[in-house]
Amino acid sequence: MEVLGTGKLKTDFLEALLGKIQITDDRVVVGPGIGDDAAVLDFGNHYLIVKSDPITFVADRIGWYVVNVNANDIAAMGGTPRWFLVTILLPERRTTIPMIEEIMGDLRRSCEELGITLIGGHTEVTHGLENPILSGTMMGDAAQDQLITNDRISEGDVLYMTKGVAIEATSIIAREKRDEVIGSFGEEFYRRCLEFLENPGLSVVKEARRICDSVKVNGMHDPTEGGILSGAYEMARGSNLDLEIILDLVPVYEETNTLCRHFRLSPYGCIASGSLLIAVPPAECSKLERIFSKSSLDFPRLTRIGEFTGPGGQLFVTQDGKRQALRPTGKDELTRIL
């Protein structure tokens, strides 16, 4: 019997599992599936958008991570994150009062920054854990004409990404491999990597809202575990369209590249919260690019990286002039070192 490794389940296997779920409630607009970031329920004059996601890679700033990662998924569906519940599981014989207070402080501050109300959850000390695990459920809302689902992506749509790859991974590697990073690259480099949480930042809520208010968007996705390649593949599967990506165009920060080379990781397969994948019709490209060219808005960089070419649901990647079909496993590169 095969024993599965850490990380996401393989997409084909997960699709088969989810395909067995029968939805009988007609208020479910978006249920379980590949390619969309959250579930959607019809509440009459608006939609309720709901997402659950855990944080398992890190212990430090875990409260900050869990709020922002879940808020991003609501924003990627065109919604506004509003209410949050969190389950906090703490390791026995290692949990202290200051640890709990720090987690709760991060949760409160992160929710306040995004205008989210922390409405409940559960906290306990749990047998068998090495580190804290937080699992959040974020709820938000959207008008019915604001909802974005990836099955609306059309042939010929252009794929953009904001910022660069592996923003979250850069911060995680620095935090979890502190001594090695400082020893190899110095204290100042280490500090820069830690600051990736805020600059360029994990949140995509601000840019998602501005994009949705200004441009006709056919699809968006928040790439997380498995990196930009897994995120792109999920969009291909969700749209049932082939997606062509030029990997040489995908931005990689200097700090990210340095860490990935040192630890022998691919930046394209590392957890990628902080980037936003955006699919727009060709006619909207100039308008979208103008939004990000206005420096007064303090917006992140925007890069055109691919195109949806036709029916199929496959991902094709070109790098160094070589084109190949790619089916990411969903296993994150960070699992090799953490």
Secondary structure, 3 states (H helix, E strand, C coil): CCCCCCCCCCHHHHHHHHHCCCCCCCCEEECCCCCCCCEEEECCCEEEEEEEEEECCCCCCHHHHHHHHHHHHHHCCCCEEEEEEEEEEEECCCCCHHHHHHHHHHHHHHHHHHCCEEEEEEEEEECCCCCCEEEEEEEEEEECCCCCCHHHCCCCCEEEEECCCCHHHHHHHHHHCHHHHHHHHCHHHHHHHHHHHCCCCCCCHHHHHHHHHHCCCCEEECCCCCHHHHHHHHHHHHHCEEEEEEHHHCCCCHHHHHHHHHHCCCHHHCCCCCCCEEEECHHHHHHHHHHHHCHHHCCCCEEEEEEEEEECCCEEEEECCEEEEECCCCCCHHHHCC
